[in-house]
Amino acid sequence: MKISDVRIRMVQKQDSKLRAIASITIDDCFVIHDIKVIEGSDGCFIAMPSRKTSDGEYKDIAHPINTETRQEVSETILAAFKASLAEA
């Protein structure tokens, strides 16, 4: 798997921990939109796209299946986010 493109949309909301929304393209043929970059107490992390179920719980719509892939996706998105911050 190769992440061939990362797009970052910065979010400017007061009183929100949401910092950006990311989209990634995998192998130039599959896109995942609405990956959130959230500021936590230990720094920024990503949250995969999710939807609210009828019982009020949130379930991921798309997510990595193994730790290595999750780490690669997270590191790539957070690096692009930091680069966007540096440009601003």
Order of alpha helices (4+ residues) and beta strands (2+ residues): beta-beta-beta-beta-beta-beta-alpha
